Amino acid sequence: MSTSTLRWALLGASDIAATRMVPAMRALDHAPASVVSGNEGHARRWAAQHQVARCGTDLAEGLRDVDAAYISSTNTKHYEQALAAIRAGRHVLCEKPLALTARESDQLVAEAEAAGVVLAANHHLPGSPLHVKARELVASGRIGNLLGARVMHAVELPERLRTWRLSADEAQGAGVILDITCHDASVLNPLLGGLPGTVSALAVRQNEWTEGGGQAPDAVMTVLRYSGPEGRARLAQTHDAFTVPHDTTRLEVLGSAGTIVVHDAMTQDASGSITLTTAAGTEEVAVDTDADLYEIVLTAFAGAVTGTGAPTATGQDGANAVRVALAVERAARTGHAVDPRDVP
């Protein structure tokens, strides 16, 4: 199968499918073949607007005559839809979180491996040229021993998205943690060496859009402890928010001989820059940021399907990000440090 012939079932008539994934699919000559939504009328309108031939509410029908499923439904549906697609022999690219429990995430990874299909998480950041270059700089020793990292991922949630993401029901949205902290984990885990051993967090609700309770936290700060080589601890901090309209996102990577700063690091667009500061001074690192991040994800996914590459974020990477996010949620709720390996 050529990478230009992937036929996709879109499970979820979503904003990200409309604004990011369908344009990326068509730019790469992939074919959005069907769309499935829980609402028949919405599915029909969405399909007409985005020129998708088949639409409806029937999952089995949506998975007919396609190569892969792209899942961007609400969080509660990810696990059951991914499992159905895997068992139908379809490759799966799933929005984060893969599932709402670590156990279900692990099951999806195991079932995909047993079925011989590709499972990937649509974490758009690990494949960004900015993050690839930052990892290369660390691996080449430009900053000496890796000591830690800081992520500033405080943004303003667009008004059109202020719906289920803010639900206090953990099974629906879980607020900023499942939406943004999960993405931070997809960057920090491969950078700092696997899952953190300890997670601490404080989370609050800050927005002034609605009155009363019933909403999940929309701002969280975390501290994560990773184990480095020879027992050296590495620390990471994150600040994630839906409530900060006038700041840029950043990733700072701290080493014994230098610091990397990735400016505009955590956005859905590749444009940004990298500075490297060492004893010799500060220099800008050349990075080609012309490529669309979602085209990068799809190209890598198609390569994995044809056996010529690997996803930018594998199913296991997605499962690890889920574990970190769930540990952050529990740590913020209980006030106690949590080991991500202990979350169910």
C-alpha positions, -999 to +999 in steps of 0.1 A: +000+000+000+014+034-009+013+062+017-010+081-006-038+056-005-048+055+031-086+056+034-098+070+068-129+066+089-133+097+110-147+087+144-159+120+157-172+150+137-149+173+157-133+207+155-098+193+153-108+169+125-123+198+106-095+224+112-064+202+113-067+166+103-089+166+072-068+194+056-036+175+064-051+143+050-060+159+017-027+177+015-011+142+015-036+126-008-052+105+020-089+100+016-114+108+044-140+081+035-165+082+063-175+101+094-193+088+125-210+109+151-234+103+179-258+127+163-271+118+129-279+154+119-245+167+130-228+139+111-248+147+079-241+185+082-204+179+090-199+154+061-216+178+036-194+207+048-162+188+045-170+166+015-170+132+032-191+107+012-204+084+040-218+095+073-239+083+102-240+070+137-232+033+130-196+025+140-194-008+121-206+009+089-181+038+094-153+013+096-163-005+064-139-003+034-112+018+052-076+013+061-075+033+093-096+051+119-089+086+132-106+090+166-114+126+177-147+120+196-151+130+232-129+113+258-155+088+269-156+072+235-119+068+227-114+034+243-145+017+229-140+031+194-103+023+193-110-012+205-137-017+179-114-004+151-085-026+162-107-057+164-120-048+129-084-049+117-080-012+112-050+009+120-058+035+146-047+071+152-064+083+183-065+118+199-053+120+235-061+105+259-061+070+245-085+060+273-096+072+307-078+046+327-042+033+325-056-003+323-077+005+292-048+023+276-025-007+282-052-030+268-054-011+235-016-013+231-017-051+237-047-057+214-031-036+186+001-056+189-018-089+188-039-078+158-008-066+139-022-031+134-006+002+141-019+021+171-007+057+175-016+087+196-022+121+179+003+139+201+014+165+176+044+179+196+070+150+197+073+151+159+077+189+157+110+198+142+116+220+172+113+191+197+132+168+174+161+193+173+159+198+211+163+160+217+191+159+192+210+187+210+206+168+243+217+135+227+248+152+212+259+165+246+256+202+238+242+209+273+262+183+292+244+162+317+206+166+314+192+180+347+156+189+340+131+208+320+104+235+324+072+237+303+051+269+300+019+258+284-005+284+297-029+296+270-064+308+266-090+282+256-109+294+225-145+302+232-157+276+207-140+249+228-154+259+262-178+229+263-171+193+275-134+200+281-144+219+312-166+193+327-159+184+363-169+148+354-136+130+351-151+107+324-160+137+302-133+164+302-112+165+334-103+200+324-068+212+316-050+181+328-063+156+302-063+183+275-029+199+280-008+182+307-012+150+287+006+168+258+034+179+281+039+143+291+043+133+255+072+158+252+088+153+286+088+114+288+110+109+257+131+139+266+138+129+302+139+091+299+106+074+304+079+077+330+085+099+360+086+081+393+069+108+413+043+135+404+031+163+426+006+189+415-017+218+425-047+226+404-073+254+405-103+268+386-096+304+375-119+312+345-145+339+347-165+327+317-191+309+338-204+312+374-208+285+400-191+252+403-193+220+383-162+225+363-128+208+363-095+227+370-085+250+343-050+257+356-024+233+371+013+234+381+032+202+384+066+189+396+078+156+382+108+135+392+125+114+365+154+089+370+184+096+348+215+074+342+236+063+372+207+072+395+208+110+387+174+125+393+159+149+367+132+173+376+105+189+355+080+216+361+049+224+340+024+252+341-008+245+321-038+267+318-068+276+298-069+311+312-038+330+300-044+350+268-012+370+265+018+347+268+038+324+246+045+287+252+080+276+260+101+245+267+134+250+287+158+221+288+184+225+315+219+208+315+251+210+334+268+228+305+240+247+288+203+255+284+180+251+254+150+273+251+123+264+226+102+294+219+065+290+208+072+253+216+038+239+226+015+251+199-004+234+170+019+251+145+055+243+139+067+279+137+090+288+166+127+290+173+155+276+195+182+293+214+212+275+230+231+291+258+265+278+269+297+292+283+304+305+248+272+327+248+238+324+233+232+313+197+201+306+176+198+271+164+187+266+128+154+246+125+133+241+094+097+247+106+079+248+073+061+215+076+026+212+091+027+192+124-004+171+114+011+163+081+042+151+099+020+129+122+002+114+092+033+109+072+049+090+100+018+070+107+015+060+070+052+049+072+044+027+101+015+012+083+037+003+053+065-009+076+089+019+066+088+040+098+073+046+132+046+069+145+057+102+161+039+090+192+032+053+195+004+037+213+028+030+242+038+067+242+001+076+244-005+052+272+025+066+292+011+101+287-023+089+301-005+075+332+012+109+338-020+129+334-040+106+357-012+108+383-013+146+380-051+145+385-048+123+416-019+143+431-039+176+427-070+160+441-054+143+471-025+166+479-001+137+479+027+127+455+018+099+431+038+073+411+022+071+376+028+033+377+003+030+405-026+046+387-053+021+376 
